[in-house]
Amino acid sequence: MAPLPFPDDGISTRNEGLRSLARYEPQGEQEVPTPNIEPTPAPPPPSPVYWCGPAPERCDSCRLAVRDRFFDARTVKGPWGILCWPCHENPAIGLGKLGPGFGQQYDRQPDGRFLKTAG
């Protein structure tokens, strides 16, 4: 029978490998390569949102004319309406908050359309 090219028990080979690791001494500080990561581009700004229906003429609460700003907002009693700024801020009528579930603010632009500016 021909001798095997390595010990049949495998122990001496593993021990020799461990001894070689114990003798390893790093030469100074080694530089760790940094991955080449491209910066993520910023998302595009949101497209402007305009009031899509006919421009409101009056506040649903006080019936004063809507001029340069109105709020499409929830009232304290629950239903939504077109509110002027004083009615939106009045705690007996409007909630005074904007955002999902509360309302949006629209401001008149030079071209006459109303742009959503908050909420």
N, C-alpha and C positions, 0 to 999 in steps of 0.2 A: 504494500500500500504506500502511495506517495505521500510525503508530508504535506500538510495544509500550509498555504502561504501566511496564515495568521494563527495565533494560538486558538485552540479549540474552546477554551473557557472564556475568552474575551476580556478577562479581568485585567491582565497585564497591559493590554492596549489602552483600555480606559484610564488606568492609573498613569501611564506615560503621558496621555493627553492632559490629565489634570496637573501633572508636574510641569508641563510646558506652559500651562496657563498661570501657574504660581510664579514662574520666572518672568512673566511679562511685566515690563516697566514702561509706561508711556513716556514719550520724549517731549516734555514741555506741554503747554496747553494746546489742545487740538481744536481747530476751528470747525464748528458744526455748520454744515452748509444750510443756508436758508432756502426754503422752497420759493420758486418764482411764482408769486401770486399776484395776479393783475388786480388793481383796485376795481371794486364794483362801481359802475357808473350810477350816478344819482338818477332816481326815477324822474320821468318828465313831470312838469307841474300839471296839476289837474286842469282840465279844460274848464273855461268859465261856464257857469250855469245861470241861465236867464229865466225869468218868469215866462212861462209858455202860453198862458191864456191872455185874455184882454187885460189891460192894466186896470187894477181896481180903482174905483172912483172915490169910495167913502169907507171909513172905518165901520165895521159891523157893530161896534159897541156904541160909540158916541155920534156916529153919522157925520163927523167932520170930513172934509175933503182930504184925500191922500195926495201929498205933494211930492216930496223927494225921497221918502222912506216909508216902508210899511213892514209889518211882521205877519207872516202866515204862521199863526201860533195857537197853541191850546190855551183855553181859558180855565179859570179856577173851577167852573162848573162842569168841565169836561169837553164840550164841543170845541172845534177849531174854528178860527175865523180870521179875517183880515183886520189887523189892529194897527192903530196909529201908535206912535212912540209913547205918549202919555198913558194910553189905555193898557199897553203892554207892560209898562212899569207899575201901574196901579195894582196893589195887592188884592183889591176887591174884584178885579177883572182879569188881568193877565198874570202869568206866573213869573214874568221877568227873567226867564231862562231861555236859552237857545240850545239847539242840538237835537239829536234823535229823540223823538217823543215829546219835545217841547216846542220847537218851532224854528223858523228861518227868518233872517233879516234880508230885505231886498232894498237896494239903493238905486235911484234913477241915474242913468248914465247920460252923457251929453247927446247920444243918439236917441234918447227917449225911452230906451228899454230899461227894465229893472234887472240888475245883476244881484245874484245871491252873494252876500258879503259875510254872512255869519250863519252858524247852525249847520 
